[in-house]
Amino acid sequence: MSLPSPLLAVAVNLAWIDYTILIAYTAFVVGIGFALKRYMKTSADFLTSGRSIPAWVTGLAFMSANLGALELVGMAASGAKYGISTAHFYWVGAIPAMIFLAVFMMPFYYGSKARSVPEYLKMRFDERVRCLNSLTFAVMTVFASGISMNALAKLLNQLLGWDYHAALWICSGIVLLYVLKGGLTSAIYTEVLQFFMIVLGFAPVVYLGLKDVGGYGKLKQALEGVATHPQPLALADKSFSSDAWTSAWTPLLHGPSANPMGVDLFAMVFGLGFVLSFGYWCTNFLVVQRAMAARNMTAARQTPLIAAVPKMLMPVLVILPGMLAVGLAALNKGYDLPKVAISSGDTTAAVAIFQSATASKQSPEQVSQAVANKLGAFGFKPEFITVITQAETSAIPDSQVRTAIEQNAILKNDYDGVILSLVKKYCPSGLLGLALTALLASFMSGMAGNVTAFNTVWTYDLYQAYIAKDKSDAHYAWMGRFATIAGILLSIACAYFAKNFNNAMDVVQLVFGFVNAPLFATFLLGMFWARTTGTGAFLGLLGGTATSAIFHGLSLATGNGVGVKGGYFAQLLGIQPIPFPSEMAQNFWLATFAFGVCLFLTVAISLATKQTKTANDLRGLVYSLTPRIVNDEVPWYQKPEFLGIILLAGCVILNIIFF
Amino acid sequence: MGLDIRLPIGLMFSLIGLLMTGYGLFTPAAIYERSLGINVNLWWGLVLVVFGGWMLISSLRPQKK
């Protein structure tokens, strides 16, 4: 969800107890892999867990597969940047989508006996749709795991002083070991372990932060002050109404200029809440695979619902820390938001700008702005203006200017460092080991999740489908293991790629964004409209992806330059790009358009082409042609429909509380 | 799958909990300045032991099918 950026450069010293906790965790995950080894007999055991896992386990793994370290870091960063509105990613985005998956879509995924999401697409449409989906998915998972491993190795390098290469290879080696032994079951089990590690590792940090601030009431008060004066903390360059960080909806209702996210209500509810979230939670094989591994239909449908409970409460652990960090900084509790460091060379260049700008008698505001830009800082304290006026009357020496710049500069925030800076502030040895192990665990299980999704798609949807059709199961089981090793090696290659070509990586992620944006339209039509044809789905998907690219090339968020952030086609055509108040708004609207075009094209082309599948072919794959599930074996209060309504009500209540 | 996940979860958190509790008992109060004077290792270690123990017990109880 968030792009990797250099994590905070803070070093900590670990005591023996911290290393012991780290080693204990590692020993247990590897041990689980070895303990599961004897159950891995067929390719299905290895790649799909033989559909044998209880719902609470798949449920926690479902949630946890998405709770990667980049999510942890990114959500805390957004919590600081945007406040409680970040919870929309959970309460508007994830929860309704998870309920929809459980109630409406899971019966088709699980009931069709497909082993993967691309395989469902093949059953419902044709080979072309499967091929497109499985290829992009396979490449995407490898890149995702590479990006995450690069961030982990960087973190271990900066935080603990470990060698980058050693950290990367050792951590990947551990993941390889336990996935190779226990397959998908290993990955799912360690995801459950990781879930508890994160909850139990971060809860005390949040508690201590909250206690330090003086409770939620005090935090709210502090953030209200921050919202009206965000400049001293370098949070935003303009003031907002006092509830901008502490209300989820009110600032949104007043338009994009009234909330720090710069997003309008429609883009938030439809773009994020519907298109992007449903697209991710309902179609991404990485998460859906967890539910498909459940032991029966009821368990498969309960999986996303069980996951929704911790997901709904997760903002306390992942978003609140970001808000706490801002609160602590505002209340002067001996804490400052982590800052982007400035090199001495930049300062020297800024001094030169200062001297030339003051010599040419520019207005103090202009001088201040020019110096801040050169320095790469957010701005300057008001005192700096006095220094400028003074310099404009009689020149002051370079050394004095340098001191004035260093003393008065307000540096930009390094939001991705927020969560670690809190861990560092509050954790003594012991708890520190637990919190860092939780972070490390989420990195490693993220890699395991991606690799297990990759090996299944590779083995069943690419290798078995296009390369070697009628081989023995033992052969595919072997291929699954081989794909695991290959997947890990490719991830390592991608990690190096991400390390050395950061900009190229941004482009790669951008392209995946284009492919994902329209995907939900294809699934929605496929599952609920029997008339949808393979040709319609395939061309609709391509059209939607092209729309994403065109939309991106024609639009640009304020403050961004033409390039990887958009605007390139507009420049090519010599027209002004469509302006958006923020990158987030641009993305949400992009998704909305891609979805709309994909939906329209799929419907239009389906109506123009002949349906090649008979009603019998589509039984169990399409809503109207599938007999309703009558599950009498579970009491009414365990039925997905009932649980879904309860969860939705809970979600609405949360939204009202933090309105 | 034959292995009950509650067993390793229970074992691991009991072990880490015991380690942290023990560490908390034998460390000077000075290191807890950063955790607002609370001996977090001792208290949180105990929480982990309780959680781990609960997981262990539930995994060892005979399974109802």
Interface residues (C-beta under 8 A of the other chain):
Chain A: I17 T20 I21 A24 Y25 F28 G31 I32 A35 L36 R38 Y39 S49 G50 S52 I53 V57 T185 Y189 V192 L193 F196 L200 P204 L208 K211 D212 K425 Y426 C427 P428 S429 G430 L431 L434
Chain B: M1 G2 L3 I5 P8 I9 L11 M12 F13 L15 I16 L19 M20 Y23 G24 T27 I31 Y32 R34 S35 L36 I38 V40 N41 W44 G45 V47 L48 F51
